[in-house]
Amino acid sequence: MTRLSTATWGFSATVAGVLLVGCSASVDVGSSTPKMSSDKLATLLSEKLAAQTGQPKPDVTCPDDLAAKVGTTTRCTLTAGDNSTLGVTVKVTSVDGDQINFDFQVDETASPAPK
C-alpha cells in the first residue's frame, strides 16, 4: 500500500481540483501555427500552482506545445515529492494577439508512485 507523506498529501489535497481562469503567456509567432512551448507551459503552470497553494513550485512536465487555437487541450503531469503524479488538463479559452489565455484543472486523484 502506498502512502503519501503528510506534506505531499497536504499538497495533493490542496492542488486537487484547482481551476484557474485567465492564465496567459506569449506565443511563438515564428511558426505557421502560433504556440507556447511545452517548457514554457510547464513553468507557467508550476508558478501558478505554487502561488495558488502557497507551496513550493511543483515539478510539472508537458509533453506537447500548446497551439494558439481556442478549444485546444493538452495534458501535463505534476509529480509530487514521493513521485506520485496528478494530471493537469489545459484548455485554450482565447487568443489575443501574442497572448494565449487558458484554463487548467488538476485531477482530483493522484496516481501512486511507481514501484
N, C-alpha and C positions, 0 to 999 in steps of 0.2 A: 504494500500500500504506500503510495507516495503522499507525503505530507508537505504542505507549503510552510515555510518558516513564518513566524508571526509578522515580520517585516514584509515579506513577499505577499502574504495573504492580505495584509492591510493595503498594500499597493494594488494587488489584483482586485480587491473588493472596491477600492476607490476608483480604479480605472474602468472596471466593467460597466458597460452601458454609457460611457461618456459620449456625448454628441456635441460637437462644436459646429457652429454655423458661421459662415463668412470668413473662413481662413483663406488667405491668398498668398501668392508669390509670383514673381516674374516668370515669364516663359521664354524659351529659346525660339526666337523668330527666324533663326538662320536656316531652319529646315522647312520642307514643304508643308508639314503639319506642325504648328507650334506645340511645344510640350514642355513639361517640367521634368528634369532628370530624376531618376529613381533615388539617387543620393540626396538631392535637394529636398525631395518629398519626405524621405525618411528623417532628415534633420529637422525639417519643419514640424513634422508630427511629434518627434521626440521633445522638441521645445514646447509645443503647445500642451502636450500631456503633462510635462513637468510643471508648467505654470498652473494648469488646471487642478492638479492633485497635490501640489506642494511637496512632491517627491523629487529625488534626483532624476535627471534625464534618463529614460529607459533606452534600451538597445532596440531600435526599430530598423527593420530592413524591408525594402520594397523591391520586388524583382523586376518591375517594369516602369518605364517612364509614364507620366500621366499626360495624355493627349488633351489639348485645349479644345475640347468639344463637349458641350453640355450633355449630360447623361452618361458620359464615360465613367466607368468604375474600375478600380484596381484593388487588390488585396495586399496588405502589408502584414508583417509579423512583428509583434512586440515580444521580446524574450526577457523574462524576469531573472533575478539573481540565482534562482535554483534551476534555471534552464527550462522551466515551464513556459508555455507560449500562449499568447492571446492573438487572435486575428484582428486586423483593423481594416474596415471597409471604407474606401474613399470614393466619393462621387462628385464629379464636377457639376456645380449648380449654375455657374455663369462664367463668361469670359468677357473681360472689359479691357480692351487694348492689349497691354502686355501682362495683364493680371489674370490668373486662373483662380476663381473662387470655388471653394468646395466644402462639403460637409464630410465629417468622418465619424465612424462609430466603432468602438471597441467591443468585441464579442463579450457576452456575459459570462462565459465559462472558459476557464483556462484548460489547455491540454497539458497533461503531466509531462515532466522531463523524460526524455528517452533514457532507457536503462543501459 
